[in-house]
Amino acid sequence: MAAFSKYVTAKNSCVAGGLLLALYLVKNRSRSSKRSSENNGAEPVLNTVKDGKKDRAAVDMVFFNRILRILRIMVPRFFCLETGYLLLIATMLVARTYCDVWMIQNGTMIESAIIGRSTKDFKISLLNFIKFMPLIALVNNFLKLGLNELKLRFRERLTKNLYDQYLQGYTYYKMGNLDNRIANADQLLTQDVEKFCNSVVDLYSNLSKPLLDIGLYIFKLTSAIGAQGPAIMMAYLLISGLFLTRLRRPIGRMTVTEQRYEGEYRYVNSRLITNSEEIAFYNGNMREKQTIHATFKKLVDHLHNFIFFRFSMGFVDSIIAKYIATVVGYLVVSRPFLNLSDPRHLHSTHSELLEDYYQSGRMLLRMSQALGRIVLAGREMSRLSGFTARITELIKVLKELNAGKYERTMVSQQEKAGAGEKPLLVPGSGQIINRDNLIKFDHTPLATPNGDILIRDLTFEVSSGTNVLVCGPNGCGKSSLFRVLGELWPLFGGSLTKPERGKLFYVPQRPYMTLGTLRDQVIYPDTYEDQRRRGISDLVLKEYLDNVQLGHILEREGSWDTVQDWMDVLSGGEKQRMAMARLFYHKPQFAILDECTSAVSVDVEDYIYSHCRTVGISLFTVSHRKSLWKHHEYYLHMDGRGNYEFKPITEETIQFGS
């Protein structure tokens, strides 16, 4: 007896020592991580604005309100396919619970027949098991089918809803260029949406099945061992659940941080791919390596902390949700059998006692496992709260951007304003008036989205049929002017009269070639159906290519429906001429040509500008070529210091410009 007590004491000491060691490792790891983050000053800072506010993710009423709003998107009405899958899963869960109860009862009968040496009962019970095997397998696989389909349907609904908002107007542009609350929209729209939907469905399954099990096993056990046993187990569930939920609170915040660091790591890698040529010219591979390693280290350190936190929580979870729950189960199920005065077992044989114990014990074991799964589901819920916070933030930002609101760090305009001038320009305070065949800036400040003023008061007017040459040094505001014209940037005051968006076309220096056929390159962003609706035949498209000397492309490819990687197949000059053929196809009222003929020969360029005048396209041109002055009636010169000139082009002006 003394040896046994020493063994128990030693065992308890080992357990306590292991727990203390785990807590020490976690604490020491977090301290070292904090020191390394403080010492590493070279880490890139990527959109860490209001992190503390963003990281708030816990299982509370805010979480439940958030997830209910998202569920209304994924289950838009009562009679829909998602509801059908939810009902299918619920039905299969009920069926699976009854299958589990039947398996316990039938398994007990088989074991009782074996112990009682009854060949007849053994054969009957075994044949019953064989007969029910296909049904049980069908229930299990129908459950898997419902879960997988529901995950896919939820992801489809949520993804389509988010992309409807993300690709509404210029929201996708504003999120990346005007608003700095979300730095990695691509990760949120892909990885985080998938993980969120999987987590929601898994939580639905992992909560509803144990709840059904508990309800059914309480009913069965109450008739077998009385109501006191299940009541003790339920009380234990409540106490342990509250305790573990309190301990798991950091999981939601750590999940949000993990996904943000993953996004930053993907971002620095995508920057390397996007700017590989410039980096190669600078021989900047070592500098980029440092940046990527610093970002990756930040992610790895956080994941180490998360792993050690989950290790310590897993240790506590296992003790409380599994082993102590099993001990409580043994104490509960043993009471009627160890109580010799219990009327149920006064006249029972050894075989009956054994069968009754096996059946009650296994039901109680399943009930305790169900209780443990509910307790552990709190961990999944804490992780889900992190994904929910990120998806909610994305939905909120998309909604505000579509309403014309954005948040960005603004420069101090008080310092930039001169004496007696009014500072603090408000983004979106200007007025846009849609009117055909006219572009008019009326006392409009030209400013960047962060409030950096380029021109305080811009006023000029251009009617259709008048071409304007825009010139000035780099950074003077030429591109900013076009972004305001295209409604990519907000107005900070005054008014802007312009045609609707579809009647204004932009041709950049490096034209965009879309994924698709040769036809798609000419008619972008139209589709083949749009082309047919406009009544433009393939012969007319061929004329557009011939006008810009690209007819040989069609002859070379052999068909309008040829699919290629056009960004690589076409040379720089061919891409610029393809963009001009696209301009002729759309025939807008005004076109903005931003150095878009820099890789085109002078004779082709001359024909393009003459043809634009012939078909009635008025031009705003940015170019340093002297030969283009003759194709324009006015010039807009910005000096880069806040001043500008808008004057007609004369012979003297052309000579001066030359």
C-alpha positions in Angstrom: 0.0 0.0 0.0 2.8 2.4 0.8 4.5 1.5 -2.5 1.3 2.3 -4.3 0.9 5.7 -2.6 4.5 6.5 -3.5 3.8 5.6 -7.1 0.7 7.8 -7.2 2.6 10.7 -5.6 5.4 10.3 -8.1 3.0 10.1 -11.0 1.1 13.3 -9.8 4.5 15.1 -9.4 5.4 14.2 -13.0 2.0 15.5 -14.3 2.4 18.7 -12.4 6.0 19.1 -13.5 5.0 18.5 -17.1 2.3 21.1 -16.9 4.7 23.7 -15.4 7.3 22.9 -18.0 4.7 23.4 -20.8 3.6 26.8 -19.3 7.2 27.9 -18.9 8.0 27.0 -22.6 5.1 29.0 -23.8 5.9 32.0 -21.7 9.6 31.8 -22.6 8.8 31.5 -26.3 6.5 34.5 -26.2 9.2 36.6 -24.5 11.9 35.6 -27.0 9.5 36.4 -29.9 8.8 39.8 -28.4 12.5 40.5 -28.0 13.3 39.4 -31.6 10.5 41.6 -33.0 11.8 44.6 -31.0 15.4 44.0 -32.1 14.6 43.4 -35.8 14.2 46.9 -37.1 14.4 45.9 -40.8 11.1 44.2 -40.9 8.7 45.6 -43.5 5.6 47.3 -42.2 2.6 46.3 -44.3 -0.7 48.0 -43.3 -0.6 47.6 -39.5 -3.1 50.4 -39.0 -5.5 49.8 -36.1 -4.3 46.3 -35.6 -5.6 46.2 -32.1 -9.0 47.0 -33.2 -8.9 44.6 -36.1 -7.6 41.7 -33.9 -10.6 41.8 -31.6 -12.0 38.3 -32.1 -13.7 36.4 -29.3 -16.7 34.2 -28.8 -19.1 36.8 -27.6 -22.3 38.5 -28.7 -20.3 40.5 -31.3 -19.2 37.2 -32.8 -22.7 35.7 -32.9 -24.1 38.9 -34.5 -21.3 38.9 -37.2 -21.8 35.2 -38.0 -25.6 35.6 -38.3 -25.1 38.5 -40.8 -22.8 36.3 -42.9 -25.2 33.3 -42.6 -27.9 35.4 -44.2 -25.7 35.7 -47.2 -24.9 32.0 -47.4 -28.6 31.0 -46.7 -30.5 33.8 -48.4 -34.0 32.3 -47.9 -35.7 29.4 -46.2 -36.5 27.4 -49.3 -33.1 27.1 -51.0 -30.6 24.3 -51.7 -28.5 25.2 -48.7 -31.5 24.7 -46.4 -32.0 21.3 -48.0 -28.5 20.3 -47.3 -28.8 21.5 -43.7 -31.9 19.3 -43.3 -30.1 16.4 -44.9 -27.2 16.7 -42.5 -29.5 17.0 -39.5 -31.5 13.9 -40.7 -28.3 11.9 -41.2 -27.0 13.0 -37.8 -30.2 11.8 -36.1 -30.0 8.5 -38.1 -26.3 8.1 -37.2 -27.1 8.6 -33.5 -29.8 5.9 -33.6 -27.4 3.7 -35.5 -24.9 4.2 -32.7 -27.4 3.3 -30.1 -28.4 0.2 -32.1 -24.8 -0.7 -32.5 -24.2 -0.5 -28.7 -27.3 -2.7 -28.0 -26.5 -5.2 -30.7 -22.8 -5.3 -29.8 -23.7 -5.9 -26.1 -26.0 -8.8 -27.2 -23.2 -10.3 -29.3 -20.8 -10.1 -26.3 -23.5 -11.5 -23.9 -24.1 -14.4 -26.3 -20.4 -15.1 -26.5 -20.0 -15.0 -22.7 -23.1 -17.1 -22.2 -22.0 -19.5 -24.9 -25.3 -19.3 -26.7 -24.6 -20.1 -30.4 -28.2 -19.4 -31.5 -28.2 -15.8 -29.9 -24.7 -15.2 -31.3 -25.8 -16.1 -34.9 -29.0 -14.0 -34.7 -27.2 -10.9 -33.4 -24.3 -11.3 -35.9 -26.8 -11.7 -38.8 -28.6 -8.6 -37.7 -25.3 -6.7 -37.7 -24.5 -7.9 -41.3 -28.0 -6.9 -42.5 -27.7 -3.4 -41.1 -24.2 -2.8 -42.4 -25.2 -1.3 -45.8 -27.7 1.0 -44.1 -25.1 2.3 -41.6 -22.6 2.8 -44.4 -25.2 4.6 -46.5 -26.0 7.0 -43.5 -22.3 7.7 -42.9 -21.6 8.5 -46.6 -24.8 10.6 -47.0 -23.6 12.6 -44.0 -20.2 13.2 -45.7 -21.9 14.1 -49.0 -24.1 16.6 -47.2 -21.2 18.2 -45.4 -19.0 18.5 -48.5 -21.8 19.9 -50.6 -22.8 22.4 -48.0 -19.2 23.6 -47.7 -19.1 24.1 -51.4 -22.5 25.8 -51.6 -21.6 28.2 -48.7 -18.3 29.0 -50.4 -20.1 29.6 -53.7 -22.7 31.9 -52.2 -20.3 33.9 -50.1 -17.6 34.2 -52.9 -20.2 35.4 -55.5 -21.6 37.9 -53.0 -18.2 39.3 -52.2 -17.1 39.5 -55.8 -20.3 41.3 -56.7 -19.3 44.0 -54.3 -15.6 43.8 -55.0 -16.1 44.2 -58.8 -18.9 46.8 -58.6 -17.7 50.0 -60.3 -14.1 50.7 -59.3 -14.2 49.1 -55.8 -11.4 46.7 -56.6 -9.2 49.7 -57.6 -10.2 51.8 -54.6 -9.5 48.9 -52.1 -5.9 48.7 -53.3 -5.2 52.3 -54.1 -7.5 54.6 -52.0 -8.2 52.6 -48.8 -5.5 51.1 -46.7 -7.5 49.0 -44.2 -7.2 45.8 -46.1 -3.8 45.0 -47.7 -4.4 41.5 -48.9 -7.9 41.3 -50.5 -6.8 38.3 -52.7 -6.2 36.2 -49.6 -9.4 37.2 -48.0 -11.5 36.4 -51.1 -9.9 33.0 -51.6 -8.2 31.3 -48.6 -10.1 33.0 -45.8 -13.5 32.5 -47.4 -12.8 28.8 -47.9 -11.5 28.3 -44.3 -14.5 30.2 -42.9 -17.0 28.1 -44.8 -15.3 24.8 -43.9 -15.1 26.0 -40.2 -18.8 26.9 -40.1 -20.0 23.6 -41.5 -17.6 21.6 -39.3 -18.8 23.4 -36.3 -22.5 22.7 -37.3 -21.7 19.0 -37.5 -19.5 18.9 -34.4 -22.1 20.6 -32.3 -25.3 19.2 -33.6 -24.2 15.5 -33.5 -23.0 15.6 -29.8 -26.2 17.5 -28.8 -28.3 14.9 -30.4 -26.2 12.2 -28.8 -26.6 13.8 -25.4 -30.3 14.2 -25.7 -30.8 10.6 -26.7 -28.4 9.1 -24.2 -29.9 11.1 -21.4 -33.3 9.6 -22.3 -31.9 6.1 -22.4 -29.7 6.4 -19.3 -32.4 8.0 -17.2 -34.5 4.8 -17.5 -31.4 2.7 -16.9 -29.5 4.4 -14.0 -31.8 7.3 -13.0 -31.7 11.0 -13.7 -29.0 11.9 -11.2 -26.2 10.5 -13.3 -26.9 12.4 -16.6 -27.5 15.5 -14.5 -24.0 15.3 -12.9 -22.5 14.9 -16.4 -24.4 18.0 -17.7 -23.2 20.0 -14.7 -19.7 19.0 -15.4 -20.1 20.0 -19.1 -21.3 23.5 -18.0 -18.5 24.1 -15.6 -15.6 22.7 -17.7 -17.0 24.5 -20.8 -17.0 27.9 -19.2 -13.5 27.3 -17.8 -12.0 26.2 -21.1 -13.8 28.9 -23.1 -12.2 31.5 -20.9 -8.7 29.9 -21.5 -9.2 29.8 -25.2 -10.0 33.5 -25.7 -6.6 34.3 -27.3 -7.2 31.8 -30.2 -9.4 34.2 -32.1 -6.9 37.0 -32.0 -4.0 34.7 -32.8 -6.0 33.4 -35.9 -6.5 36.9 -37.2 -2.8 37.7 -36.8 -1.8 34.4 -38.5 -4.0 35.2 -41.5 -2.6 38.7 -41.7 1.0 37.5 -41.6 0.2 34.9 -44.2 -1.2 37.7 -46.4 1.9 39.8 -45.9 4.1 36.9 -46.8 2.2 36.3 -50.0 2.3 40.0 -50.8 6.1 40.3 -50.7 6.4 37.2 -52.9 4.0 38.6 -55.4 5.9 41.9 -55.5 9.1 40.0 -56.3 7.3 38.3 -59.3 5.6 41.5 -60.5 8.8 43.6 -60.4 11.3 40.9 -61.2 12.8 42.8 -64.2 13.4 46.0 -62.3 14.9 44.1 -59.3 17.1 42.1 -61.7 18.4 45.4 -63.2 19.2 46.7 -59.8 20.8 43.4 -58.7 18.5 43.6 -55.7 18.1 39.9 -55.0 19.9 40.0 -51.7 17.8 43.0 -50.5 14.6 41.2 -51.5 15.8 38.1 -49.8 16.2 40.0 -46.6 12.7 41.4 -46.9 11.1 38.0 -47.6 13.1 36.4 -44.8 12.0 39.1 -42.3 8.4 38.7 -43.3 8.6 34.9 -43.2 10.3 35.0 -39.8 7.5 37.1 -38.4 5.0 34.5 -39.6 7.1 31.6 -38.3 7.6 33.2 -34.9 3.8 33.7 -34.6 3.1 30.1 -35.7 5.6 28.8 -33.2 3.8 30.8 -30.5 0.4 29.5 -31.8 1.7 25.9 -31.8 3.0 26.1 -28.2 -0.3 27.8 -27.1 -2.3 25.0 -28.7 0.0 22.5 -27.1 -0.7 23.9 -23.6 -4.4 24.2 -24.4 -4.4 20.7 -25.8 -2.9 19.4 -22.6 -5.6 21.1 -20.5 -8.3 20.1 -22.9 -7.3 16.4 -22.8 -7.3 16.4 -19.0 -10.6 18.2 -18.5 -12.7 17.3 -21.6 -11.5 13.6 -21.9 -10.0 12.0 -18.9 -11.8 13.8 -16.0 -15.0 13.4 -18.0 -14.3 9.7 -18.2 -13.6 9.5 -14.4 -16.9 11.3 -13.8 -18.6 8.8 -16.1 -17.2 5.8 -14.2 -18.4 7.4 -10.9 -21.8 7.9 -12.3 -22.3 4.5 -14.0 -20.9 2.6 -11.0 -23.3 4.0 -8.4 -26.3 1.7 -9.1 -24.1 -1.4 -9.3 -21.9 -0.7 -6.2 -25.0 0.2 -4.2 -26.1 -3.2 -2.9 -29.5 -2.0 -1.8 -30.4 -0.7 -5.3 -33.8 -2.4 -6.2 -32.9 -2.8 -9.9 -30.1 -5.3 -9.2 -31.3 -7.2 -6.2 -32.4 -10.3 -8.1 -30.2 -9.9 -11.3 -27.9 -12.7 -12.4 -24.2 -12.1 -13.1 -24.9 -12.3 -16.8 -27.7 -9.7 -16.6 -25.6 -7.4 -14.5 -22.8 -7.7 -17.0 -25.1 -6.9 -19.9 -26.7 -4.0 -18.1 -23.3 -2.6 -17.1 -21.9 -2.9 -20.6 -24.9 -1.2 -22.2 -25.1 1.6 -19.6 -21.3 2.1 -19.5 -21.0 2.3 -23.3 -23.9 4.8 -23.5 -22.4 6.9 -20.7 -19.0 6.6 -22.5 -20.6 7.9 -25.7 -22.3 10.6 -23.8 -19.1 11.7 -22.1 -17.4 11.7 -25.5 -20.2 13.9 -26.8 -19.8 16.2 -23.9 -16.0 16.3 -24.6 -16.7 17.1 -28.3 -18.9 20.0 -27.3 -16.3 21.3 -24.9 -13.6 21.0 -27.6 -15.9 22.6 -30.1 -15.3 25.8 -28.2 -11.7 25.7 -29.6 -13.1 25.5 -33.1 -15.5 28.4 -32.3 -12.6 30.5 -31.1 -10.8 29.9 -34.4 -13.9 30.6 -36.3 -14.3 33.9 -34.6 -11.0 34.9 -36.1 -12.1 34.1 -39.7 -15.5 35.8 -38.9 -13.7 39.0 -37.9 -11.7 39.1 -41.1 -14.7 38.4 -43.4 -16.8 40.9 -41.5 -14.1 43.5 -42.0 -14.0 42.8 -45.7 -17.8 43.1 -46.0 -17.7 46.4 -44.1 -14.9 47.9 -46.2 -16.6 46.8 -49.5 -19.9 48.3 -48.4 -18.3 51.6 -47.4 -16.2 51.8 -50.6 -19.3 51.2 -52.7 -21.0 54.0 -50.8 -18.1 56.4 -51.7 -16.3 56.3 -48.3 -12.7 55.3 -47.8 -10.2 55.5 -44.9 -6.6 56.5 -45.6 -3.8 58.2 -43.7 -4.0 61.8 -44.8 -1.1 64.3 -45.0 -1.2 67.5 -43.0 -2.9 69.9 -45.3 -2.7 72.7 -42.7 1.1 72.8 -43.4 0.6 72.7 -47.2 -2.0 75.4 -47.3 -0.8 78.9 -47.8 -1.7 81.9 -45.7 -5.4 82.8 -45.9 -6.3 79.6 -47.8 -8.7 77.0 -46.5 -7.0 73.7 -45.6 -8.7 70.4 -44.9 -10.1 69.4 -48.3 -12.8 66.7 -47.9 -12.6 63.7 -50.3 -15.8 63.3 -52.3 -17.0 66.8 -51.6 -16.9 67.7 -55.3 -19.7 67.3 -57.8 -19.7 65.2 -60.9 -22.1 66.2 -63.7 -22.6 63.8 -66.6 -23.0 65.6 -69.9 -22.1 64.4 -73.4 -19.4 66.0 -75.6 -18.0 68.2 -72.8 -15.2 68.0 -70.2 -15.1 70.9 -67.8 -13.1 71.4 -64.6 -14.7 74.2 -62.6 -12.6 75.4 -59.6 -11.6 71.7 -58.9 -8.7 71.0 -56.6 -6.4 68.3 -58.1 -5.3 66.2 -55.1 -4.1 62.7 -54.4 -6.3 60.3 -52.3 -4.1 61.0 -49.2 -4.8 64.8 -49.5 -1.5 65.9 -51.2 -2.6 68.9 -53.3 -1.1 69.1 -56.8 -3.2 72.0 -58.1 -5.5 74.0 -55.8 -7.9 75.4 -58.4 -8.1 73.8 -61.8 -10.5 75.4 -64.3 -10.7 74.7 -68.1 -13.2 73.4 -70.6 -12.9 71.2 -73.7 -15.7 70.3 -76.2 -15.8 67.4 -78.5 -13.7 67.9 -81.6 -10.9 69.6 -79.6 -7.7 67.7 -78.9 -5.6 68.6 -75.9 -1.9 67.9 -75.3 -1.1 67.5 -71.6 2.5 68.1 -70.8 4.8 68.8 -67.8 7.5 67.2 -65.7 7.1 63.9 -63.9 5.0 64.1 -60.8 3.2 67.3 -61.9 -0.2 65.7 -61.9 -0.8 64.4 -65.5 -1.8 60.9 -64.4 -3.7 62.3 -61.4 -5.8 64.4 -63.8 -6.8 61.3 -65.8 -7.6 59.3 -62.6 -10.0 62.1 -61.6 -11.5 62.1 -65.1 -11.9 58.3 -64.9 -13.6 58.7 -61.4 -10.9 56.5 -59.9 -9.9 59.3 -57.5 -12.4 61.4 -55.5 -13.1 65.0 -56.1 -12.0 67.3 -53.2 -14.2 70.2 -54.3 -15.6 72.1 -57.2 -17.4 70.4 -60.1 -16.4 68.2 -63.0 -18.6 67.9 -66.1 -17.9 64.9 -68.2 -19.6 62.2 -70.3 -20.5 58.9 -68.6 -17.8 56.4 -67.9 -18.5 54.3 -71.0 -18.0 57.3 -73.3 -14.5 58.0 -71.9 -11.7 55.6 -72.9 -8.1 55.3 -71.5 -5.2 53.9 -73.4 -2.0 53.5 -71.2 1.6 53.1 -72.3 1.6 49.4 -71.4 -1.8 48.2 -72.6 -3.6 45.4 -70.8 -4.1 42.2 -72.9 -6.8 40.0 -71.4 -7.0 36.3 -71.1 -8.8 34.9 -74.1 -9.0 34.9 -77.9 -7.6 37.3 -80.5 -11.1 38.7 -80.8 -11.2 39.5 -77.1 -8.1 41.7 -77.4 -9.8 44.0 -79.9 -13.3 44.2 -78.3 -12.2 44.1 -74.6 -14.1 44.6 -72.2 -17.0 43.5 -74.5 -17.9 39.9 -75.1 -18.7 38.2 -78.4 -22.4 38.7 -77.6 -21.8 42.4 -77.1 -20.1 42.6 -80.4 -23.0 41.0 -82.2 -25.5 43.2 -80.3 -23.6 46.2 -81.6 -23.8 44.9 -85.1 -20.0 44.9 -85.8 -18.9 42.1 -88.1 -15.6 40.3 -88.1 -14.8 42.1 -91.4 -15.0 45.5 -89.6 -12.7 44.1 -86.8 -10.3 43.1 -89.6 -10.4 46.7 -90.9 -9.5 48.0 -87.4 -6.5 45.7 -87.4 -5.5 46.8 -90.9 -5.8 50.5 -89.8 -3.1 49.9 -87.2 -1.0 47.6 -89.5 -1.8 44.4 -87.5 -3.7 42.5 -90.2 -0.8 40.0 -90.3 -1.7 38.9 -86.7 -5.0 37.5 -87.9 -3.4 35.8 -90.9 -0.7 34.4 -88.7 -3.1 33.0 -86.1 -5.6 31.9 -88.7 -8.8 32.6 -86.6 -10.4 35.2 -84.4 -10.9 32.4 -81.8 -7.2 31.6 -81.4 -6.2 31.6 -77.7 -2.7 32.7 -76.8 -0.8 34.4 -73.9 -1.1 37.7 -75.7 1.1 39.6 -73.2 4.0 37.4 -74.4 3.0 36.8 -78.0 2.7 40.4 -79.0 5.6 42.8 -78.9 5.5 46.2 -77.2 4.6 48.1 -80.4 2.0 45.5 -81.4 0.3 45.7 -78.0 0.1 49.5 -78.3 -1.4 49.2 -81.8 -3.8 46.6 -80.6 -5.0 49.0 -77.9 -5.6 51.6 -80.7 -7.6 49.1 -82.7 -9.6 48.6 -79.4 -10.1 52.3 -79.3 -11.5 52.4 -82.8 -13.9 49.5 -82.0 -15.4 51.4 -79.0 -15.5 54.9 -80.6 -15.8 56.9 -77.3 -16.5 60.6 -77.2 -13.1 61.2 -75.5 -10.0 59.2 -75.3 -7.0 59.6 -72.9 -3.7 58.5 -74.6 -1.0 58.2 -72.0 2.3 57.8 -74.0 0.4 55.0 -75.8 2.3 55.4 -79.1 5.9 55.5 -77.7 6.7 52.1 -79.4 4.9 52.9 -82.7 6.6 54.4 -85.8 5.9 58.0 -86.6 3.9 57.2 -89.8 1.6 54.7 -88.1 1.2 57.2 -85.2 0.3 60.0 -87.7 -2.4 57.8 -89.3 -3.8 56.8 -85.9 -4.3 60.4 -84.8 -5.8 61.4 -88.2 -8.2 58.4 -88.1 -9.3 59.4 -84.5 -10.3 62.8 -85.8 -12.1 61.3 -88.8 -14.3 59.0 -86.6 -14.9 61.8 -84.1 -12.8 60.8 -81.1 -11.5 63.8 -79.1 -8.1 63.2 -77.5 -6.3 64.0 -74.3 -2.7 63.1 -75.1 0.4 62.8 -72.9 3.4 62.5 -75.1 6.9 64.0 -75.5 7.0 63.5 -79.3 7.3 66.8 -81.2 5.3 65.4 -84.2 2.1 65.2 -82.2 1.7 69.0 -81.6 0.1 69.4 -85.0 -2.8 67.0 -84.1 -3.9 69.1 -81.1 -5.7 72.5 -80.7 -4.9 73.2 -77.0 -2.2 72.3 -74.5 -2.4 71.9 -70.7 1.0 72.5 -69.1 1.6 71.8 -65.4 4.8 72.9 -63.8 4.8 70.5 -60.8 4.6 73.4 -58.3 0.8 73.9 -58.3 0.6 76.1 -61.4 -0.8 75.3 -64.8 -1.5 76.9 -68.2 -4.3 76.0 -70.6 -3.8 77.8 -73.9 -4.5 77.2 -77.7 -1.6 75.8 -79.8 -0.3 78.2 -82.3 2.6 78.1 -84.8 4.8 79.9 -82.2 3.7 77.3 -79.6 4.7 74.4 -81.9 8.1 76.0 -82.6 8.6 76.6 -78.8 7.5 73.0 -78.1 9.9 71.8 -80.7 
